[in-house]
């Protein structure tokens, strides 16, 4: 089967979408021909671990300023004769904020079946225009954004949702085409070789992910600062690149003001995050918005007790007091109390960590399971 996998960011950027597309390539590339459609240049693609499995690459500039732009990309994809094209984005992407601006509809007319994945079901008034726009502008543009998304859905066989919470939200929002949606859990998890776990856990609170306001690391840093004087042996580690320099600097400034520069650590991009998760005593996901966070899923897989903000994607993974703890998004005192409770109760941490790992395995949230379900979908589409 010839499969075109399409994304709007370079594959080696290693955000959540890029990581999952990489996992699909790794799982499918040995038995199927993979056509990667991405903004990579030759050098960035060569750096990627998936480069040997990509049979063809179609580079493009992700600027959707006209119908002509969308039609041109569709023609380039159609020329390599894929059996299907799979587009990955948040909720809006590849020009689907406006009718006829997406290559998906043009591919559909050329007889190339399309699948899409919405990696995040955002709020009604988010995604189709800049977040800095005033409310009246967002409301005025909402009908156009909704129409653009509906036009995209009419031209796809299936849109994949990455969680049950997002699936329900999408089916409600786009109810005329609610049957177009299907849920598949995304994962890059592989079973750990025998003898690798468990490792000795250190007095470390960990978060993994690019530093950004919506990820809430500044909330976590503020909560840790409230209780840090009572726990001088504990550290907070934030592993991930600074995508939002304002938020990163806010965290550094807090650390300086509270004299915690040696205990609130921004580690930057790391390639050893599984090891960090096996060593951390507590993992925290303080996001305001998420699809299905890979890092939270992975921390649970590695038996790390977790605390997360009480949003739909997190509630789907965490059963309060059985698998982890939840707190109101942005509520610093509530997060500080949850941290303190786990930091002072090692037996509870161990209990929650065991339950978290078991829950991930019971729901088959693994890379192999994700690839298998995608392949079943692809076969259904091409039939």
PENORKA-V490858 format. One record per backbone hydrogen bond with DSSP energy under -1.0 kcal/mol. CO is the residue of the C=O (numbers start at 1). NH is the residue of the N-H. E is the energy in kcal/mol with one decimal. If there is no record, write none. Layout:
BEGIN
((CO & NH & E) (CO & NH & E))
END
This chain:
BEGIN
((1 & 33 & -1.9) (2 & 83 & -2.7) (2 & 84 & -1.2) (3 & 35 & -3.0) (4 & 86 & -3.5) (5 & 37 & -2.9) (6 & 88 & -2.5) (10 & 13 & -1.9) (15 & 19 & -2.6) (16 & 20 & -1.9) (17 & 21 & -2.3) (18 & 22 & -2.3) (19 & 23 & -2.0) (20 & 24 & -2.1) (21 & 25 & -2.3) (22 & 26 & -2.7) (23 & 27 & -2.2) (24 & 28 & -2.2) (25 & 29 & -3.0) (28 & 31 & -1.6) (28 & 32 & -1.7) (33 & 3 & -2.8) (34 & 55 & -1.8) (34 & 56 & -1.5) (35 & 5 & -2.5) (36 & 58 & -2.9) (37 & 7 & -2.5) (41 & 45 & -2.3) (42 & 46 & -2.0) (43 & 47 & -1.3) (45 & 48 & -1.3) (48 & 51 & -1.1) (50 & 53 & -2.0) (51 & 54 & -1.4) (56 & 36 & -2.5) (58 & 38 & -1.3) (61 & 63 & -2.6) (66 & 70 & -1.4) (67 & 71 & -2.6) (68 & 72 & -2.5) (69 & 73 & -1.9) (70 & 74 & -2.2) (71 & 75 & -2.3) (72 & 76 & -2.0) (73 & 77 & -2.3) (74 & 78 & -2.7) (75 & 79 & -1.9) (77 & 80 & -1.1) (78 & 81 & -1.7) (84 & 4 & -2.4) (85 & 115 & -2.6) (86 & 6 & -3.0) (87 & 117 & -2.1) (89 & 119 & -2.8) (90 & 120 & -1.5) (93 & 96 & -1.5) (95 & 98 & -1.5) (98 & 101 & -1.6) (103 & 107 & -2.5) (104 & 108 & -2.4) (105 & 109 & -1.7) (107 & 112 & -2.3) (108 & 111 & -1.5) (113 & 85 & -2.2) (114 & 157 & -2.9) (115 & 87 & -2.8) (116 & 160 & -3.4) (117 & 89 & -1.9) (123 & 126 & -2.0) (130 & 133 & -1.8) (134 & 138 & -2.0) (135 & 139 & -2.5) (136 & 140 & -2.0) (137 & 141 & -2.0) (138 & 142 & -1.2) (141 & 145 & -2.3) (142 & 146 & -2.9) (143 & 147 & -2.3) (144 & 148 & -2.4) (145 & 149 & -2.2) (146 & 150 & -2.5) (147 & 151 & -2.3) (148 & 152 & -1.9) (149 & 153 & -2.5) (150 & 154 & -2.1) (152 & 155 & -1.2) (153 & 156 & -1.4) (158 & 116 & -2.2) (159 & 182 & -2.0) (160 & 118 & -2.4) (161 & 184 & -2.4) (163 & 167 & -2.1) (164 & 168 & -2.2) (165 & 169 & -1.8) (166 & 170 & -2.8) (167 & 171 & -2.6) (168 & 172 & -1.8) (169 & 173 & -2.4) (170 & 174 & -2.5) (174 & 177 & -2.0) (175 & 178 & -1.6) (177 & 180 & -2.1) (178 & 181 & -1.2) (180 & 159 & -2.6) (182 & 161 & -3.0) (189 & 367 & -2.5) (193 & 196 & -2.2) (202 & 204 & -2.5) (203 & 235 & -1.9) (204 & 281 & -1.7) (204 & 282 & -1.7) (205 & 237 & -3.0) (206 & 284 & -2.7) (207 & 239 & -3.0) (211 & 244 & -2.0) (213 & 216 & -1.3) (214 & 288 & -3.2) (216 & 220 & -1.7) (217 & 221 & -2.5) (218 & 222 & -1.9) (219 & 223 & -2.2) (220 & 224 & -2.5) (221 & 225 & -2.3) (222 & 226 & -1.3) (224 & 228 & -1.9) (227 & 230 & -1.4) (228 & 231 & -1.4) (231 & 234 & -2.0) (235 & 205 & -2.8) (236 & 265 & -3.0) (237 & 207 & -1.9) (238 & 267 & -2.5) (239 & 209 & -2.9) (241 & 211 & -2.7) (241 & 243 & -1.5) (244 & 248 & -2.2) (245 & 249 & -2.5) (246 & 250 & -2.0) (247 & 251 & -1.9) (248 & 252 & -2.1) (249 & 253 & -2.7) (250 & 254 & -2.1) (251 & 255 & -2.3) (252 & 256 & -2.2) (253 & 257 & -2.7) (254 & 258 & -2.4) (255 & 260 & -3.6) (256 & 259 & -1.0) (260 & 263 & -2.0) (260 & 264 & -2.6) (263 & 236 & -3.5) (265 & 238 & -3.0) (268 & 240 & -1.1) (272 & 276 & -1.9) (273 & 277 & -2.4) (274 & 278 & -1.9) (275 & 279 & -1.1) (276 & 280 & -1.7) (279 & 202 & -3.6) (282 & 206 & -2.6) (283 & 307 & -2.2) (285 & 309 & -2.2) (293 & 297 & -2.0) (294 & 298 & -2.7) (295 & 299 & -2.4) (296 & 300 & -2.1) (297 & 301 & -2.0) (298 & 302 & -1.8) (299 & 304 & -2.4) (300 & 303 & -1.9) (305 & 283 & -2.7) (306 & 325 & -2.1) (307 & 285 & -2.6) (308 & 327 & -1.7) (309 & 311 & -2.1) (311 & 315 & -2.6) (312 & 316 & -1.6) (314 & 318 & -2.4) (319 & 322 & -2.1) (319 & 323 & -2.8) (319 & 324 & -1.2) (324 & 321 & -2.7) (325 & 308 & -2.4) (327 & 310 & -2.9) (328 & 331 & -2.5) (330 & 332 & -1.3) (331 & 335 & -2.1) (332 & 336 & -2.6) (333 & 337 & -2.2) (334 & 338 & -2.1) (335 & 339 & -2.6) (336 & 340 & -2.5) (337 & 341 & -2.4) (338 & 342 & -1.8) (339 & 343 & -2.8) (340 & 344 & -1.4) (342 & 345 & -1.2) (345 & 349 & -1.9) (346 & 350 & -2.4) (347 & 351 & -2.2) (348 & 352 & -2.7) (349 & 353 & -2.3) (350 & 354 & -2.1) (351 & 355 & -2.0) (352 & 356 & -2.3) (353 & 357 & -2.1) (354 & 358 & -2.1) (355 & 359 & -2.1) (356 & 360 & -1.6) (357 & 361 & -1.7) (358 & 362 & -2.3) (359 & 363 & -1.5) (360 & 365 & -1.9) (361 & 364 & -1.3) (364 & 366 & -1.7) (366 & 370 & -2.2) (367 & 371 & -2.4) (368 & 372 & -2.3) (369 & 373 & -2.1) (370 & 374 & -2.1) (371 & 375 & -2.4) (372 & 376 & -1.9) (373 & 377 & -2.0) (374 & 378 & -2.8) (375 & 379 & -2.3) (376 & 380 & -1.9) (377 & 381 & -2.4) (378 & 382 & -2.6) (379 & 383 & -1.8))
END
